[in-house]
Amino acid sequence: MARVAQVTSTPPGLTSERGCAITGWGSALPSTVVTNQQIMTLFDTSDEWIVERTGIHERRAADGPFVSPRPASSPPNGMGTTAQLAAQAGAQALAKAGLSGADIDMLVLCTTSPDQPIPATSSPVAEALGIKGGGMDLNAACAGFTYGLVVACGLVAVGAEKILLVGAETLTRLTNWSDRSNAFLFGDGAGAVVIEAVEGEGSLLGWDVGVDGSLQPLFFADYGGPGMSMRGQEVFRRAVRMTVDSATKSMERAKVSAADIALFVPHQANLRIMTAVAERLGLPEDRIASVIGHTGNTSSASIPIALAEAADSGRLAEGDTILLAGFGAGMTWASAVWRWEPGRPR
Ligand SMILES: CC(C)(COP(=O)(O)OP(=O)(O)OC[C@H]1O[C@@H](n2cnc3c(N)ncnc32)[C@H](O)[C@@H]1OP(=O)(O)O)[C@@H](O)C(=O)NCCC(=O)NCCS
């Protein structure tokens, strides 16, 4: 049964009596690996060029345009949709939190590659996981998951108890496989967290979100068009600036400095962007959570995948302060300073 706590007379969101904490996490990648050597069969490029410019060695592809015309080298892997990846990551996060779908008050699915225009992709995910409490999609491109974190904490502030927040993408369906300027960047996958209400100050210590709609032409995909179109260099320059500005605001609001950040979990778009941002923020490279080498850019899924891999590999300790920051088409940006405390009583 979905549970919604009573909203008190205190204006929602203006009280520090109710906070949120991440209590479960998970990730899912389709089994089909697409190496840079395979990309080299599509257009004139090289493994060295891709690695040097982006840090990407391989990415994963769901069944779809990349896998389907290549059955000999890439047989179907049974993961064909954003919903399937989301459900797999979501199920892991629920198991880690010791919950079932029936406990969830709201599913927030962050995606920029929904399976259909109607209905929202959160509907099949809710069905797969047995969630009845509420479900919606959130599209803020590659900043989506961090937007979702802020939305989830807002829902907790107004009475929700348990949120499943998922970032899931099948970007290889939106990739223009003949465009050598960006086709090597993207991959498919999903990451998820369970967010639960806790007494007192929660884990969200500071946040910032923004959008500059005048920058739409830098990165877009049209219905019926050939796929994603991007002005890479212009996105690159702005991405560094926007991410640094946003992260700086979140850190100021949280009253923390670079020395307090145990782990920086950036959107995984390009290793050069990630390291340039870290350097400008005064964060050493060994504090960057990086999965881009084996995932490519998975948009809304990249931060929760990196977070789940960091947690599973023992890189996070109870009470650590982490910084999440992303940017994306729109252009959008978002950052959050978060205390990692899955052991918090609830
Ligand atoms: C896409 C990106 C990797 C390209 O790297 P770059 O260093 O900007 O490369 P450029 O576009 O300036 O191209 C440099 C040269 O490489 C060539 N080139 C382009 N694509 C190539 C490829 N796949 N293989 C080999 N050479 C390539 C260009 O033709 C150009 O050659 P020239 O100097 O002779 O004209 C980079 O711009 C980037 O990552 N941008 C941000 C993208 C991003 O984060 N998007 C997601 C937003 S959420």
The ligand as an SDF file (V2000), in Angstrom:
LIG
                    3D

 48 50  0  0  0  0  0  0  0  0999 V2000
   32.3940   15.7550  -29.3910 C   0  0  0  0  0  0  0  0  0  0  0  0
   33.8020   16.0500  -28.8940 C   0  0  0  0  0  0  0  0  0  0  0  0
   34.4060   14.8160  -28.2730 C   0  0  0  0  0  0  0  0  0  0  0  0
   34.6660   16.4270  -30.1180 C   0  0  0  0  0  0  0  0  0  0  0  0
   35.9740   16.7250  -29.6640 O   0  0  0  0  0  0  0  0  0  0  0  0
   36.6720   18.0750  -30.1200 P   0  0  0  0  0  0  0  0  0  0  0  0
   38.0030   18.0770  -29.5160 O   0  0  0  0  0  0  0  0  0  0  0  0
   35.7450   19.2200  -29.7990 O   0  0  0  0  0  0  0  0  0  0  0  0
   36.7630   17.8350  -31.6450 O   0  0  0  0  0  0  0  0  0  0  0  0
   36.3660   18.8200  -32.8510 P   0  0  0  0  0  0  0  0  0  0  0  0
   34.9020   18.7350  -33.1150 O   0  0  0  0  0  0  0  0  0  0  0  0
   36.9720   20.1680  -32.6040 O   0  0  0  0  0  0  0  0  0  0  0  0
   37.1420   18.1510  -34.0260 O   0  0  0  0  0  0  0  0  0  0  0  0
   38.5630   18.1280  -34.0560 C   0  0  0  0  0  0  0  0  0  0  0  0
   39.0380   17.4210  -35.2910 C   0  0  0  0  0  0  0  0  0  0  0  0
   38.6790   16.0350  -35.2150 O   0  0  0  0  0  0  0  0  0  0  0  0
   37.9140   15.6450  -36.3590 C   0  0  0  0  0  0  0  0  0  0  0  0
   36.9210   14.6500  -35.9490 N   0  0  0  0  0  0  0  0  0  0  0  0
   35.6360   14.8390  -35.5990 C   0  0  0  0  0  0  0  0  0  0  0  0
   35.0630   13.6740  -35.2550 N   0  0  0  0  0  0  0  0  0  0  0  0
   36.0240   12.7360  -35.3920 C   0  0  0  0  0  0  0  0  0  0  0  0
   36.0350   11.3570  -35.1760 C   0  0  0  0  0  0  0  0  0  0  0  0
   34.9670   10.6650  -34.7560 N   0  0  0  0  0  0  0  0  0  0  0  0
   37.1970   10.6990  -35.3940 N   0  0  0  0  0  0  0  0  0  0  0  0
   38.3060   11.3350  -35.8020 C   0  0  0  0  0  0  0  0  0  0  0  0
   38.3380   12.6670  -36.0320 N   0  0  0  0  0  0  0  0  0  0  0  0
   37.2070   13.3510  -35.8230 C   0  0  0  0  0  0  0  0  0  0  0  0
   37.2730   16.9180  -36.8380 C   0  0  0  0  0  0  0  0  0  0  0  0
   36.9630   16.8200  -38.2170 O   0  0  0  0  0  0  0  0  0  0  0  0
   38.3690   17.9180  -36.5820 C   0  0  0  0  0  0  0  0  0  0  0  0
   39.3360   17.8480  -37.5800 O   0  0  0  0  0  0  0  0  0  0  0  0
   40.0480   19.1950  -38.1490 P   0  0  0  0  0  0  0  0  0  0  0  0
   40.7770   19.7630  -36.9480 O   0  0  0  0  0  0  0  0  0  0  0  0
   40.9430   18.6610  -39.2200 O   0  0  0  0  0  0  0  0  0  0  0  0
   38.9360   20.0520  -38.6180 O   0  0  0  0  0  0  0  0  0  0  0  0
   33.8060   17.2090  -27.8870 C   0  0  0  0  0  0  0  0  0  0  0  0
   33.5160   18.4240  -28.5390 O   0  0  0  0  0  0  0  0  0  0  0  0
   32.8350   17.0190  -26.7810 C   0  0  0  0  0  0  0  0  0  0  0  0
   32.9050   16.0630  -26.0200 O   0  0  0  0  0  0  0  0  0  0  0  0
   31.8980   17.9600  -26.6080 N   0  0  0  0  0  0  0  0  0  0  0  0
   30.9360   17.9100  -25.5340 C   0  0  0  0  0  0  0  0  0  0  0  0
   29.9190   16.8970  -25.8790 C   0  0  0  0  0  0  0  0  0  0  0  0
   28.9890   16.6030  -24.7520 C   0  0  0  0  0  0  0  0  0  0  0  0
   29.3730   16.6250  -23.6070 O   0  0  0  0  0  0  0  0  0  0  0  0
   27.7710   16.2900  -25.1110 N   0  0  0  0  0  0  0  0  0  0  0  0
   26.8010   15.8210  -24.2010 C   0  0  0  0  0  0  0  0  0  0  0  0
   26.0590   16.8980  -23.5550 C   0  0  0  0  0  0  0  0  0  0  0  0
   25.1330   16.1890  -22.2580 S   0  0  0  0  0  0  0  0  0  0  0  0
  1  2  1  0
  2  3  1  0
  2  4  1  0
  2 36  1  0
  4  5  1  0
  5  6  1  0
  6  7  2  0
  6  8  1  0
  6  9  1  0
  9 10  1  0
 10 11  2  0
 10 12  1  0
 10 13  1  0
 13 14  1  0
 14 15  1  0
 15 16  1  0
 15 30  1  0
 16 17  1  0
 17 18  1  0
 17 28  1  0
 18 19  1  0
 18 27  1  0
 19 20  2  0
 20 21  1  0
 21 22  1  0
 21 27  2  0
 22 23  1  0
 22 24  2  0
 24 25  1  0
 25 26  2  0
 26 27  1  0
 28 29  1  0
 28 30  1  0
 30 31  1  0
 31 32  1  0
 32 33  2  0
 32 34  1  0
 32 35  1  0
 36 37  1  0
 36 38  1  0
 38 39  2  0
 38 40  1  0
 40 41  1  0
 41 42  1  0
 42 43  1  0
 43 44  2  0
 43 45  1  0
 45 46  1  0
 46 47  1  0
 47 48  1  0
M  END
$$$$
